[in-house]
Each structure stands twice: as C-alpha cells, then as structure tokens.
C-alpha cells in the first residue's frame, strides 16, 4: 500500500465504501478554574467515559499538568486516553476558563448529547461549542487481499497521424 492509497499493483481500491467513524470536538467556555486545574478531575472524566460509550480501554488515562508555554498557553492539564476504538483527549486552560476535548471513535454511533452534558457538568462550563465530524467517508469495506481489484484498461494509443 502506498501513501497515495494505491494497492501494491497500482490500482486504486474500487470496492464498497462506508464511514470509518465519528469525531466529536468539544470546546468549553466559562469553566470553573479550580476544576479545570484538577488533574484528578480530568483523569476521572477520561477514565469513566469509555465505559459509558461502550469503548475498550487500552491504557489508563495519561494526565499531565503543564506550566505556561507562551502568551496563548498559560498552562493547564492535558489528558489522553487510548481506547481500542481510537482515543479521547482533554486540554484545560484554568486561567482562561477554557477546555478543549476530542472523542474519536471508529464505532458507527456516538452518544454526543450524553458526552456534551457530562463535559459541561464535569468542568462547570457556562457554554460549549461542538462539532460532530464524520471520518473516513470513503473507508474501504473489504480488505485489499480479500477483494477483486478493478483495473482500468489503459487508453488506446492514438493511431491517427497528426500531419494528415
């Protein structure tokens, strides 16, 4: 398989396709600064979410408190959770009352309303904006080694003499 999505024989995948998964982005505003600065709270949210969403934890949440990194980033808590279905991540900015999170899954469904409610309550948010993004909308539904490749015939050479 090449980086261009071509099978090793040079033919593009032409079988049935579907959607790979869903990616929910959440950005929260007006959060409770003490809650946003609490690594145990971030850990708890990441640790509990996979069970609620019927996801399989591969590792325990990794949560780190990060100091100031510049004008845009006054520091906060960053957390990541690797699940078999993809990942969950959180970045908090307590001095700004802001938190950003991602919930990405290869599942065909995602209870985004439940995630939104949990996100708002956990971090004491006044407002949120979210995006539910379909991912891999042309995801191959068959393995390359288990399907018949359709190869386009090469075009016939032009036999006309351009001088006639």
N, CA, C and O atoms as a DFTB+ gen file, in Angstrom:
656 C
 N C O
     1  1       0.859      -1.181       0.000
     2  2       0.000       0.000       0.000
     3  2       0.892       1.226       0.000
     4  3       1.836       1.315       0.785
     5  1       0.602       2.143      -0.855
     6  2       1.390       3.365      -0.916
     7  2       0.690       4.470      -0.147
     8  3      -0.461       4.317       0.262
     9  1       1.376       5.567       0.048
    10  2       0.789       6.717       0.720
    11  2      -0.330       7.348      -0.103
    12  3      -1.126       8.121       0.433
    13  1      -0.402       7.039      -1.366
    14  2      -1.422       7.613      -2.234
    15  2      -2.698       6.786      -2.251
    16  3      -3.628       7.112      -2.988
    17  1      -2.762       5.721      -1.453
    18  2      -3.969       4.907      -1.400
    19  2      -4.074       3.918      -2.544
    20  3      -5.161       3.408      -2.815
    21  1      -2.964       3.634      -3.225
    22  2      -2.987       2.676      -4.314
    23  2      -2.528       1.320      -3.802
    24  3      -1.602       1.224      -2.996
    25  1      -3.185       0.282      -4.279
    26  2      -2.782      -1.069      -3.950
    27  2      -1.400      -1.307      -4.543
    28  3      -0.997      -0.605      -5.470
    29  1      -0.682      -2.274      -4.027
    30  2       0.676      -2.512      -4.496
    31  2       0.758      -2.736      -6.006
    32  3       1.826      -2.560      -6.592
    33  1      -0.341      -3.116      -6.642
    34  2      -0.330      -3.316      -8.085
    35  2      -0.632      -2.028      -8.841
    36  3      -0.654      -2.025     -10.072
    37  1      -0.862      -0.951      -8.128
    38  2      -1.091       0.330      -8.776
    39  2      -2.544       0.664      -9.022
    40  3      -2.846       1.759      -9.495
    41  1      -3.448      -0.240      -8.719
    42  2      -4.872       0.012      -8.962
    43  2      -5.517       0.577      -7.704
    44  3      -5.301       0.053      -6.611
    45  1      -6.301       1.633      -7.842
    46  2      -6.990       2.180      -6.680
    47  2      -8.087       1.224      -6.211
    48  3      -8.629       0.453      -7.004
    49  1      -8.405       1.280      -4.936
    50  2      -9.498       0.472      -4.378
    51  2     -10.815       0.921      -5.002
    52  3     -11.116       2.115      -5.013
    53  1     -11.592      -0.007      -5.514
    54  2     -12.852       0.327      -6.179
    55  2     -14.030      -0.434      -5.587
    56  3     -15.100      -0.484      -6.193
    57  1     -13.845      -1.026      -4.412
    58  2     -14.921      -1.786      -3.791
    59  2     -15.871      -0.895      -3.009
    60  3     -15.778       0.331      -3.071
    61  1     -16.791      -1.522      -2.268
    62  2     -17.755      -0.753      -1.485
    63  2     -17.073       0.021      -0.368
    64  3     -16.083      -0.432       0.207
    65  1     -17.614       1.186      -0.073
    66  2     -17.051       2.022       0.982
    67  2     -18.144       2.434       1.967
    68  3     -19.336       2.308       1.685
    69  1     -17.718       2.921       3.112
    70  2     -18.628       3.416       4.142
    71  2     -17.907       4.442       4.987
    72  3     -16.824       4.905       4.630
    73  1     -18.509       4.793       6.105
    74  2     -17.893       5.758       7.013
    75  2     -17.052       5.004       8.041
    76  3     -17.488       3.988       8.581
    77  1     -15.854       5.501       8.306
    78  2     -14.974       4.868       9.275
    79  2     -15.434       5.110      10.703
    80  3     -15.475       4.175      11.503
    81  1     -15.781       6.346      11.036
    82  2     -16.152       6.635      12.409
    83  2     -16.633       8.058      12.587
    84  3     -16.987       8.743      11.628
    85  1     -16.636       8.490      13.853
    86  2     -17.114       9.823      14.210
    87  2     -16.103      10.507      15.115
    88  3     -15.449       9.862      15.935
    89  1     -15.982      11.814      14.959
    90  2     -15.053      12.613      15.756
    91  2     -15.844      13.778      16.343
    92  3     -16.315      14.653      15.616
    93  1     -15.981      13.777      17.652
    94  2     -16.677      14.858      18.346
    95  2     -15.638      15.785      18.952
    96  3     -14.804      15.357      19.750
    97  1     -15.688      17.064      18.571
    98  2     -14.821      18.061      19.193
    99  2     -15.683      18.896      20.126
   100  3     -16.817      19.246      19.800
   101  1     -15.131      19.210      21.290
   102  2     -15.839      19.994      22.287
   103  2     -14.937      21.116      22.775
   104  3     -13.780      20.879      23.124
   105  1     -15.457      22.329      22.800
   106  2     -14.736      23.478      23.343
   107  2     -15.642      24.125      24.371
   108  3     -16.758      24.544      24.065
   109  1     -15.139      24.201      25.609
   110  2     -15.944      24.725      26.702
   111  2     -15.447      26.060      27.203
   112  3     -14.243      26.301      27.286
   113  1     -16.405      26.940      27.541
   114  2     -16.104      28.304      27.973
   115  2     -16.726      28.580      29.339
   116  3     -17.749      28.001      29.703
   117  1     -16.085      29.477      30.083
   118  2     -16.617      29.884      31.384
   119  2     -16.547      28.793      32.428
   120  3     -17.381      28.735      33.331
   121  1     -15.545      27.920      32.306
   122  2     -15.390      26.807      33.239
   123  2     -14.889      27.262      34.596
   124  3     -14.305      28.336      34.741
   125  1     -15.131      26.417      35.584
   126  2     -14.677      26.664      36.949
   127  2     -13.157      26.465      36.990
   128  3     -12.690      25.341      36.808
   129  1     -12.367      27.532      37.227
   130  2     -10.901      27.427      37.175
   131  2     -10.317      26.340      38.071
   132  3      -9.398      25.637      37.651
   133  1     -10.823      26.184      39.287
   134  2     -10.280      25.152      40.183
   135  2     -10.542      23.748      39.652
   136  3      -9.714      22.854      39.824
   137  1     -11.673      23.552      39.018
   138  2     -11.981      22.236      38.442
   139  2     -11.100      21.975      37.230
   140  3     -10.610      20.861      37.041
   141  1     -10.896      23.010      36.403
   142  2     -10.068      22.857      35.208
   143  2      -8.601      22.599      35.559
   144  3      -7.866      22.020      34.760
   145  1      -8.178      23.022      36.736
   146  2      -6.789      22.831      37.170
   147  2      -6.578      21.507      37.904
   148  3      -5.460      21.212      38.327
   149  1      -7.622      20.713      38.059
   150  2      -7.558      19.489      38.863
   151  2      -7.253      18.265      37.990
   152  3      -8.128      17.803      37.258
   153  1      -6.024      17.735      38.055
   154  2      -5.671      16.576      37.229
   155  2      -6.504      15.335      37.571
   156  3      -6.758      14.501      36.703
   157  1      -6.928      15.214      38.835
   158  2      -7.752      14.059      39.212
   159  2      -9.131      14.124      38.563
   160  3      -9.699      13.091      38.207
   161  1      -9.671      15.331      38.406
   162  2     -10.956      15.507      37.739
   163  2     -10.845      15.134      36.256
   164  3     -11.708      14.440      35.719
   165  1      -9.782      15.597      35.606
   166  2      -9.544      15.253      34.201
   167  2      -9.375      13.744      34.061
   168  3      -9.953      13.132      33.162
   169  1      -8.584      13.145      34.948
   170  2      -8.373      11.694      34.941
   171  2      -9.706      10.962      35.093
   172  3      -9.976      10.007      34.365
   173  1     -10.529      11.403      36.024
   174  2     -11.816      10.752      36.269
   175  2     -12.744      10.810      35.067
   176  3     -13.417       9.829      34.750
   177  1     -12.782      11.970      34.389
   178  2     -13.641      12.099      33.208
   179  2     -13.170      11.164      32.092
   180  3     -13.973      10.474      31.465
   181  1     -11.852      11.153      31.855
   182  2     -11.304      10.277      30.819
   183  2     -11.488       8.800      31.180
   184  3     -11.773       7.978      30.310
   185  1     -11.328       8.471      32.442
   186  2     -11.410       7.086      32.886
   187  2     -12.842       6.540      32.811
   188  3     -13.040       5.359      32.526
   189  1     -13.825       7.383      33.063
   190  2     -15.209       6.927      33.085
   191  2     -15.897       6.901      31.732
   192  3     -16.830       6.126      31.521
   193  1     -15.449       7.731      30.830
   194  2     -16.123       7.874      29.531
   195  2     -16.143       6.598      28.681
   196  3     -17.178       6.299      28.085
   197  1     -15.053       5.835      28.598
   198  2     -15.096       4.635      27.748
   199  2     -16.207       3.651      28.136
   200  3     -16.858       3.088      27.256
   201  1     -16.426       3.440      29.399
   202  2     -17.477       2.507      29.812
   203  2     -18.858       3.018      29.397
   204  3     -19.689       2.252      28.909
   205  1     -19.091       4.296      29.590
   206  2     -20.369       4.904      29.207
   207  2     -20.600       4.769      27.699
   208  3     -21.734       4.581      27.259
   209  1     -19.521       4.865      26.907
   210  2     -19.623       4.837      25.445
   211  2     -19.385       3.451      24.840
   212  3     -19.299       3.307      23.621
   213  1     -19.278       2.425      25.706
   214  2     -19.035       1.045      25.255
   215  2     -17.742       0.944      24.451
   216  3     -17.687       0.281      23.415
   217  1     -16.708       1.611      24.948
   218  2     -15.381       1.547      24.336
   219  2     -14.476       0.698      25.215
   220  3     -14.759       0.495      26.395
   221  1     -13.392       0.204      24.639
   222  2     -12.458      -0.668      25.339
   223  2     -11.183       0.088      25.676
   224  3     -10.457       0.520      24.781
   225  1     -10.906       0.251      26.976
   226  2      -9.675       0.931      27.402
   227  2      -8.466       0.071      27.061
   228  3      -8.456      -1.133      27.315
   229  1      -7.456       0.695      26.487
   230  2      -6.196       0.011      26.219
   231  2      -5.135       0.394      27.237
   232  3      -4.240      -0.397      27.532
   233  1      -5.232       1.607      27.777
   234  2      -4.306       2.083      28.805
   235  2      -5.099       2.912      29.808
   236  3      -6.226       3.324      29.534
   237  1      -4.513       3.148      30.943
   238  2      -5.094       4.086      31.898
   239  2      -4.883       5.495      31.355
   240  3      -3.947       5.728      30.591
   241  1      -5.738       6.431      31.739
   242  2      -5.535       7.800      31.257
   243  2      -4.160       8.335      31.642
   244  3      -3.675       8.111      32.751
   245  1      -3.555       9.035      30.716
   246  2      -2.286       9.718      30.963
   247  2      -2.629      11.196      31.146
   248  3      -3.130      11.838      30.223
   249  1      -2.361      11.734      32.336
   250  2      -2.720      13.112      32.651
   251  2      -1.483      13.833      33.181
   252  3      -0.793      13.339      34.073
   253  1      -1.219      15.002      32.618
   254  2      -0.028      15.771      32.978
   255  2      -0.430      17.226      33.212
   256  3      -1.211      17.798      32.451
   257  1       0.117      17.814      34.278
   258  2      -0.051      19.249      34.499
   259  2       1.100      19.947      33.783
   260  3       2.268      19.605      33.969
   261  1       0.745      20.930      32.963
   262  2       1.730      21.618      32.126
   263  2       1.765      23.089      32.516
   264  3       0.721      23.729      32.645
   265  1       2.961      23.618      32.704
   266  2       3.116      25.034      33.037
   267  2       2.926      25.924      31.827
   268  3       2.668      25.436      30.727
   269  1       3.052      27.228      32.022
   270  2       2.887      28.177      30.914
   271  2       3.821      27.866      29.749
   272  3       4.987      27.519      29.938
   273  1       3.277      27.999      28.537
   274  2       4.057      27.703      27.326
   275  2       4.091      28.892      26.379
   276  3       4.481      28.740      25.221
   277  1       3.695      30.063      26.841
   278  2       3.698      31.239      25.977
   279  2       2.439      32.060      26.197
   280  3       1.609      31.734      27.045
   281  1       2.307      33.129      25.419
   282  2       1.171      34.032      25.567
   283  2      -0.171      33.334      25.366
   284  3      -1.132      33.619      26.080
   285  1      -0.239      32.439      24.417
   286  2      -1.501      31.765      24.111
   287  2      -1.815      30.657      25.099
   288  3      -2.980      30.313      25.294
   289  1      -0.804      30.104      25.717
   290  2      -0.981      28.942      26.591
   291  2      -0.466      29.229      27.995
   292  3       0.728      29.088      28.258
   293  1      -1.371      29.638      28.911
   294  2      -0.952      29.935      30.275
   295  2      -0.816      28.688      31.162
   296  3      -0.671      28.803      32.379
   297  1      -0.864      27.506      30.551
   298  2      -0.718      26.265      31.306
   299  2      -2.059      25.666      31.684
   300  3      -3.098      26.322      31.616
   301  1      -2.009      24.401      32.087
   302  2      -3.216      23.697      32.476
   303  2      -2.953      22.215      32.593
   304  3      -1.843      21.785      32.905
   305  1      -3.992      21.440      32.337
   306  2      -3.918      19.986      32.443
   307  2      -4.204      19.391      31.072
   308  3      -5.149      19.790      30.392
   309  1      -3.370      18.425      30.675
   310  2      -3.574      17.710      29.422
   311  2      -3.743      16.236      29.745
   312  3      -2.974      15.665      30.518
   313  1      -4.753      15.630      29.148
   314  2      -5.008      14.208      29.376
   315  2      -5.311      13.492      28.083
   316  3      -5.858      14.064      27.140
   317  1      -4.936      12.205      28.060
   318  2      -5.125      11.378      26.870
   319  2      -5.515       9.974      27.301
   320  3      -4.997       9.444      28.283
   321  1      -6.436       9.383      26.553
   322  2      -6.867       8.012      26.838
   323  2      -6.920       7.250      25.526
   324  3      -7.660       7.625      24.617
   325  1      -6.149       6.197      25.427
   326  2      -6.136       5.361      24.234
   327  2      -7.164       4.247      24.426
   328  3      -7.117       3.503      25.406
   329  1      -8.085       4.145      23.482
   330  2      -9.098       3.092      23.503
   331  2      -8.980       2.292      22.206
   332  3      -8.445       2.790      21.215
   333  1      -9.476       1.061      22.213
   334  2      -9.382       0.220      21.013
   335  2     -10.062       0.882      19.825
   336  3      -9.660       0.674      18.680
   337  1     -11.084       1.674      20.091
   338  2     -11.855       2.317      19.037
   339  2     -11.230       3.619      18.553
   340  3     -11.661       4.137      17.523
   341  1     -10.254       4.165      19.233
   342  2      -9.456       5.324      18.846
   343  2      -8.917       6.034      20.082
   344  3      -8.056       5.484      20.769
   345  1      -9.408       7.267      20.393
   346  2      -8.831       7.987      21.530
   347  2      -9.758       9.076      22.072
   348  3     -10.727       9.482      21.430
   349  1      -9.421       9.528      23.269
   350  2     -10.070      10.653      23.941
   351  2      -8.962      11.575      24.409
   352  3      -7.919      11.106      24.864
   353  1      -9.171      12.891      24.303
   354  2      -8.159      13.821      24.810
   355  2      -8.820      15.061      25.386
   356  3      -9.921      15.445      24.990
   357  1      -8.115      15.682      26.340
   358  2      -8.599      16.896      27.010
   359  2      -7.417      17.829      27.234
   360  3      -6.326      17.390      27.597
   361  1      -7.645      19.124      27.014
   362  2      -6.658      20.158      27.318
   363  2      -7.388      21.269      28.062
   364  3      -8.319      21.869      27.523
   365  1      -6.975      21.547      29.293
   366  2      -7.635      22.606      30.064
   367  2      -6.737      23.835      30.173
   368  3      -5.510      23.738      30.135
   369  1      -7.377      24.981      30.309
   370  2      -6.692      26.261      30.474
   371  2      -7.413      27.007      31.601
   372  3      -8.224      27.896      31.339
   373  1      -7.113      26.641      32.868
   374  2      -7.847      27.185      34.011
   375  2      -7.859      28.712      34.080
   376  3      -8.877      29.305      34.437
   377  1      -6.738      29.353      33.742
   378  2      -6.675      30.820      33.825
   379  2      -7.519      31.499      32.753
   380  3      -7.720      32.712      32.798
   381  1      -8.008      30.735      31.802
   382  2      -8.889      31.262      30.749
   383  2     -10.313      30.720      30.893
   384  3     -11.208      31.145      30.162
   385  1     -10.535      29.786      31.827
   386  2     -11.847      29.167      31.976
   387  2     -12.235      28.345      30.757
   388  3     -13.420      28.189      30.462
   389  1     -11.235      27.813      30.044
   390  2     -11.441      27.138      28.761
   391  2     -10.951      25.701      28.812
   392  3      -9.957      25.398      29.472
   393  1     -11.651      24.821      28.114
   394  2     -11.241      23.426      27.973
   395  2     -11.611      22.945      26.576
   396  3     -12.665      23.293      26.044
   397  1     -10.732      22.143      25.991
   398  2     -10.951      21.595      24.657
   399  2     -10.791      20.077      24.736
   400  3      -9.866      19.584      25.381
   401  1     -11.686      19.339      24.087
   402  2     -11.625      17.877      24.135
   403  2     -11.974      17.272      22.780
   404  3     -12.645      17.887      21.951
   405  1     -11.495      16.049      22.585
   406  2     -11.796      15.257      21.397
   407  2     -12.258      13.873      21.830
   408  3     -11.675      13.268      22.730
   409  1     -13.300      13.381      21.190
   410  2     -13.739      11.999      21.357
   411  2     -13.831      11.435      19.947
   412  3     -14.690      11.833      19.159
   413  1     -12.935      10.504      19.641
   414  2     -12.851       9.948      18.293
   415  2     -13.072       8.448      18.382
   416  3     -12.441       7.770      19.194
   417  1     -13.966       7.930      17.550
   418  2     -14.271       6.506      17.577
   419  2     -14.472       5.959      16.173
   420  3     -14.902       6.678      15.271
   421  1     -14.158       4.685      15.996
   422  2     -14.466       4.011      14.739
   423  2     -15.836       3.354      14.807
   424  3     -16.266       2.722      13.842
   425  1     -16.524       3.493      15.930
   426  2     -17.879       2.964      16.044
   427  2     -18.810       3.723      15.098
   428  3     -18.485       4.818      14.640
   429  1     -19.957       3.136      14.816
   430  2     -20.922       3.767      13.914
   431  2     -21.861       4.717      14.641
   432  3     -22.688       5.374      14.008
   433  1     -21.746       4.798      15.947
   434  2     -22.622       5.668      16.734
   435  2     -21.811       6.328      17.846
   436  3     -20.764       5.827      18.256
   437  1     -22.315       7.452      18.320
   438  2     -21.672       8.177      19.416
   439  2     -22.762       8.984      20.119
   440  3     -23.440       9.797      19.491
   441  1     -22.925       8.761      21.404
   442  2     -23.954       9.470      22.166
   443  2     -23.447      10.873      22.493
   444  3     -23.061      11.165      23.624
   445  1     -23.457      11.740      21.466
   446  2     -22.865      13.065      21.618
   447  2     -23.632      13.930      22.624
   448  3     -23.023      14.775      23.279
   449  1     -24.930      13.747      22.762
   450  2     -25.692      14.535      23.740
   451  2     -25.246      14.195      25.168
   452  3     -25.095      15.082      26.008
   453  1     -25.042      12.929      25.424
   454  2     -24.588      12.499      26.754
   455  2     -23.176      13.003      27.047
   456  3     -22.875      13.410      28.170
   457  1     -22.320      12.974      26.037
   458  2     -20.947      13.469      26.207
   459  2     -20.977      14.975      26.493
   460  3     -20.271      15.447      27.384
   461  1     -21.782      15.723      25.752
   462  2     -21.900      17.173      25.969
   463  2     -22.335      17.482      27.402
   464  3     -21.747      18.336      28.065
   465  1     -23.369      16.780      27.873
   466  2     -23.888      17.018      29.221
   467  2     -22.822      16.707      30.271
   468  3     -22.649      17.464      31.227
   469  1     -22.116      15.604      30.097
   470  2     -21.061      15.226      31.031
   471  2     -19.925      16.246      31.025
   472  3     -19.409      16.612      32.081
   473  1     -19.542      16.698      29.850
   474  2     -18.470      17.677      29.677
   475  2     -18.812      18.976      30.409
   476  3     -17.986      19.523      31.140
   477  1     -20.037      19.463      30.202
   478  2     -20.472      20.719      30.845
   479  2     -20.482      20.583      32.364
   480  3     -19.988      21.461      33.072
   481  1     -21.046      19.480      32.866
   482  2     -21.162      19.288      34.319
   483  2     -19.799      19.076      34.967
   484  3     -19.521      19.641      36.026
   485  1     -18.949      18.271      34.343
   486  2     -17.641      17.944      34.929
   487  2     -16.772      19.174      35.111
   488  3     -16.097      19.313      36.131
   489  1     -16.780      20.069      34.130
   490  2     -15.885      21.223      34.173
   491  2     -16.588      22.531      34.527
   492  3     -15.985      23.600      34.439
   493  1     -17.864      22.454      34.927
   494  2     -18.603      23.640      35.364
   495  2     -18.695      24.701      34.291
   496  3     -18.484      25.883      34.565
   497  1     -19.007      24.296      33.073
   498  2     -18.981      25.203      31.928
   499  2     -20.258      26.033      31.794
   500  3     -21.356      25.561      32.089
   501  1     -20.091      27.265      31.349
   502  2     -21.224      28.145      31.069
   503  2     -21.737      27.923      29.648
   504  3     -22.927      28.097      29.385
   505  1     -20.843      27.538      28.725
   506  2     -21.222      27.392      27.324
   507  2     -20.252      26.430      26.646
   508  3     -19.101      26.295      27.061
   509  1     -20.727      25.768      25.604
   510  2     -19.842      24.913      24.805
   511  2     -20.179      25.066      23.328
   512  3     -21.288      25.447      22.953
   513  1     -19.190      24.759      22.509
   514  2     -19.434      24.591      21.079
   515  2     -18.881      23.230      20.703
   516  3     -17.817      22.823      21.169
   517  1     -19.618      22.536      19.856
   518  2     -19.222      21.187      19.480
   519  2     -19.354      21.002      17.978
   520  3     -20.094      21.713      17.299
   521  1     -18.610      20.022      17.487
   522  2     -18.694      19.617      16.082
   523  2     -18.668      18.093      16.049
   524  3     -17.806      17.465      16.664
   525  1     -19.608      17.508      15.333
   526  2     -19.622      16.065      15.133
   527  2     -19.241      15.820      13.676
   528  3     -19.999      16.129      12.756
   529  1     -18.065      15.266      13.491
   530  2     -17.475      15.150      12.160
   531  2     -17.434      13.691      11.716
   532  3     -16.833      12.859      12.397
   533  1     -18.062      13.366      10.585
   534  2     -17.896      12.008      10.053
   535  2     -16.470      11.855       9.540
   536  3     -15.946      12.752       8.879
   537  1     -15.844      10.728       9.842
   538  2     -14.458      10.493       9.428
   539  2     -14.385       9.322       8.459
   540  3     -15.180       8.385       8.534
   541  1     -13.433       9.390       7.563
   542  2     -13.196       8.306       6.615
   543  2     -14.434       7.962       5.813
   544  3     -14.861       6.808       5.792
   545  1     -15.008       8.942       5.161
   546  2     -16.289       8.740       4.478
   547  2     -16.191       7.809       3.262
   548  3     -17.212       7.400       2.708
   549  1     -14.977       7.480       2.855
   550  2     -14.784       6.513       1.760
   551  2     -13.953       5.322       2.252
   552  3     -13.136       4.774       1.512
   553  1     -14.177       4.934       3.511
   554  2     -13.443       3.826       4.123
   555  2     -13.753       2.521       3.380
   556  3     -14.922       2.162       3.243
   557  1     -12.726       1.804       2.898
   558  2     -12.957       0.535       2.197
   559  2     -13.611      -0.489       3.124
   560  3     -13.166      -0.680       4.255
   561  1     -14.663      -1.142       2.643
   562  2     -15.370      -2.133       3.449
   563  2     -14.845      -3.545       3.237
   564  3     -15.351      -4.490       3.843
   565  1     -13.838      -3.700       2.386
   566  2     -13.212      -5.005       2.161
   567  2     -11.704      -4.842       2.281
   568  3     -11.147      -3.793       1.959
   569  1     -11.058      -5.901       2.751
   570  2      -9.600      -5.898       2.802
   571  2      -9.047      -6.028       1.392
   572  3      -9.628      -6.723       0.559
   573  1      -7.942      -5.371       1.122
   574  2      -7.369      -5.398      -0.219
   575  2      -7.009      -6.804      -0.677
   576  3      -7.117      -7.121      -1.861
   577  1      -6.582      -7.646       0.256
   578  2      -6.193      -9.000      -0.126
   579  2      -7.382      -9.956      -0.213
   580  3      -7.200     -11.138      -0.505
   581  1      -8.595      -9.461       0.035
   582  2      -9.788     -10.316       0.005
   583  2     -10.804      -9.851      -1.026
   584  3     -11.947     -10.308      -1.002
   585  1     -10.429      -8.973      -1.914
   586  2     -11.373      -8.468      -2.906
   587  2     -10.726      -8.485      -4.270
   588  3      -9.503      -8.548      -4.401
   589  1     -11.561      -8.429      -5.272
   590  2     -11.081      -8.371      -6.640
   591  2     -10.825      -6.926      -6.991
   592  3     -11.704      -6.077      -6.852
   593  1      -9.642      -6.654      -7.439
   594  2      -9.311      -5.293      -7.838
   595  2      -9.845      -5.022      -9.235
   596  3      -9.762      -5.875     -10.119
   597  1     -10.380      -3.858      -9.423
   598  2     -10.839      -3.435     -10.736
   599  2      -9.751      -2.542     -11.303
   600  3      -9.430      -1.498     -10.736
   601  1      -9.196      -2.954     -12.406
   602  2      -8.113      -2.194     -13.030
   603  2      -8.650      -1.574     -14.307
   604  3      -9.176      -2.269     -15.177
   605  1      -8.512      -0.252     -14.410
   606  2      -8.934       0.439     -15.625
   607  2      -7.999       0.073     -16.768
   608  3      -6.778       0.086     -16.606
   609  1      -8.572      -0.253     -17.926
   610  2      -7.677      -0.530     -19.067
   611  2      -6.973       0.751     -19.483
   612  3      -7.527       1.846     -19.387
   613  1      -5.743       0.589     -19.944
   614  2      -5.021       1.765     -20.420
   615  2      -5.675       2.237     -21.703
   616  3      -6.195       1.432     -22.476
   617  1      -5.649       3.535     -21.929
   618  2      -6.278       4.064     -23.141
   619  2      -5.495       3.609     -24.363
   620  3      -4.278       3.428     -24.323
   621  1      -6.237       3.431     -25.451
   622  2      -5.621       3.017     -26.713
   623  2      -4.756       4.152     -27.237
   624  3      -5.137       5.317     -27.123
   625  1      -3.605       3.837     -27.806
   626  2      -2.780       4.906     -28.381
   627  2      -3.490       5.515     -29.583
   628  3      -4.221       4.835     -30.303
   629  1      -3.269       6.766     -29.779
   630  2      -3.870       7.464     -30.904
   631  2      -3.072       7.111     -32.156
   632  3      -1.903       7.473     -32.293
   633  1      -3.738       6.390     -33.073
   634  2      -3.045       5.929     -34.274
   635  2      -3.123       6.924     -35.419
   636  3      -2.456       6.755     -36.439
   637  1      -3.936       7.963     -35.254
   638  2      -4.035       8.958     -36.320
   639  2      -2.748       9.761     -36.421
   640  3      -2.155      10.152     -35.416
   641  1      -2.347       9.989     -37.621
   642  2      -1.172      10.834     -37.840
   643  2      -1.630      12.285     -37.794
   644  3      -2.499      12.686     -38.568
   645  1      -1.071      13.050     -36.923
   646  2      -1.489      14.444     -36.771
   647  2      -1.150      15.286     -37.986
   648  3      -1.634      16.413     -38.095
   649  1      -0.330      14.780     -38.906
   650  2       0.038      15.552     -40.096
   651  2      -0.950      15.352     -41.234
   652  3      -0.823      16.019     -42.261
   653  1      -1.914      14.477     -41.099
   654  2      -2.846      14.238     -42.215
   655  2      -4.018      15.143     -42.132
   656  3      -4.904      15.085     -42.984
